[in-house]
Amino acid sequence: MTFDELYNSNSAVKAICDEAKNPKPFTSDFCRGELLHGMLQNHGPVGLFILIDKNVPLEYQEMVRNYCRENAPACRRADCTEAICSHRYVTDDSYSGLKRDLQPALGSLIERLRHAGGGPEPKWIDVSKSLPDDSMEPIYIVRDEVEVHNYAADLRIRERAGENKLTPWYVKNAFYTCDARARRAVLELRKPEDVTGALSWKPVVLTFRDDDMERCLQNACTQVATVLPDKEGHLSLAAVKDAVKIVAMEKHIGVKDMSPEVLDGWLGQVCKERMADFPIAFAWPALLSAASILVPRSSDENNRTNLFTCLVAGKGSGKSSAFDYALRLLNIQSPPLLRLKAGSAEGLAATIGDISGAPRLYYTDELEHLLVKAAIQGASFASVLNTAWNHDEQPLVVARGKNVSFNCRLSLSGCIVDEKFDDLFGVATTGGFWDRFMWGIGPSGYAYNYRPFSGSPVLKAQSDGETYYGSETETQVGGERPVPVEFGADVWAERDRIAKELKVKPEERRVLEVGMRCAVIAAAFDGRRTLRAADLGPMKAFVKYQIYARKILKPNPGKNPDAIVAGKLRDYLDMHSTNGEWLNRRDMIRATNAQRDFGPSICNKALLALEMCGDVEQSKSGNKKLIRRLK
């Protein structure tokens, strides 16, 4: 930003600069500092320290100071102590504090240690994307000016600024010297409200040993560390980086919605027009799940369209309503729709029986019932459903040697409350059951307002014995739907190209299979009898979201409380400490509900185990306990 841009963008700065260049008659005791403190007669409170726009960075405030120094009349006070009126350091008793040795125009550090006059404090913000992020570069407190120059060389301050790794503001504000009066002032600090300016948000590094001073700064600053020079008097940049913990603020993952790019063909248009009250992450998986049992069989038995679908969000977020809308829109009714809670896989198989591979949608509403049953030791729910993903027919032998014939193309759908996810998807689901699901996560900021289903279905239900078909009722669209779909010869090469572009790992490639099944369902309802490479654009967007969702929704493989808690904490760190940022340990334990659900002793044991295995590192910054993920 040039000075002209700054002048035109800020009314307070403009008024100050106009006053400096075209001054009104000044009093005999006029001082340039009055321009900044808003004390001029008939001028009003527009001084830089009174009504400074919070979007004006400190280095641009310095531009205003320099402008005033160059254009305003000379100071008429013989005893003036304003730094703006002189190029010399002010050394009398009016400046009691940590004197800054690199830029006298900005005054002493104590001016920023305490609130003065109750006015708003200046704030530094990044006004340009080209400026480097040096927010975690520390403020150094040294003993004299000689150390300033020596340590600046050791820390490569000027060189890193030339490499655009440090802002000009930081170069001018990195070092402060501490005298006896400044030390006494620091020892009076009691709480964070006593500190303003850079010390209120940047780490502080003491370059000499002073336990009392460090303790007082710990009370008032965000982070304080003592880093001593080596035997030769040099300050190590590596030692500083190791001592200064890059502590990430407590944050909640902002979950994004599915992109509209996933909506494919006629079915996508139905989703857009008739389910617009729901986020796409709810509407599209629910509609695909309902549509999965309507697609006619392909001549290729490997071309399957049955899906396992799960919507995950908080209570009262509209998960079940999204499924209800989808089922009503496509007119899915019994017998193809199974609304039941089976006590076992064998009970489910016996209920359905041998229906010659006809499609069924096992809709449990709340998947918790099924997953609790699957977690029972010896339960076969997960393994039977895993087989049903790829095979219709499963002969089962149940209690007392009874044979059960099961032959059905089974789709599964339901919902889970987000806070119960990693408790329900536990060790019993890690053998491939979790991996077969299509996920939809409630996006951040979405609030559901219930509305009953209105309008007529877009499909008419027809039942012919055990076979179920859907037929088009909107004659203006024309064409038969749904239709059987075959794969074009170019589809598989395009699928592999998408996998490479999205960096799908070999062990995660089932997400591609889910995406291909969804693409076939959309093609069937669009009347496209052949799925070609050019049709896979929505599938690519869908797979991209599923990869994203699987980073958030992970099964917990723990077999005992210690392992379960360790899994919770590890997953949290994987999301929040991606690049090894330090996190507040208390925030992590609260966010995962680990202590609430399992108690403090289990949490401590899990943390010690993770640290011993080299998965995490723990540390302290003042009174805060910190933790980060190690790769």
Protein Blocks (a to p, Z undefined) as FASTA:
>chain_A
ZZklmmmmomklmmmmmmmmmccdddfkbcfklmmnopaghkbpabfklmgcfklcfklm
mmmmmmmmmmmccdfbfkbcbfklpcbdcfbfklgcdddfklmmnopfklmmpcghhiac
dddddfbfkbccfklpccdddfbfklmmmmmmmnommmmmmnopacfklmmmmpccddfk
lmmmmmmpcbfklpgcjllmpccddfbdcfklmmmmmmmmmbdcdddddfkopacfklmm
mmpccdddddddddddddfklpgcjllmmmmmmmmmpcfklmmmmmmmmmmmmpccdfbl
klccbdcddddddehilmmmmmmmmmmmnopacfkbccdddfbfklmmmmnopnehpacd
ddehiamlmmmmmmpghiaklmmmmmmmmombdcdddehhiacdddddddddddddfklm
mmmmmmklmnommmmpccddddehiacdddddedjdfbdcddehjaccdddfblmngpad
dddddddfklmmmmmmmmmmnopafklmmmmmmmmmmmmmmmmmnopabdcfklmmmmmm
mmmmmmmmmmmmccdfbfbfklmmmmmmmmmmmmmmmnopacdfklmmmmnommmmnojk
lmmmmmmmmmmnopaccddehjbccddddZZ
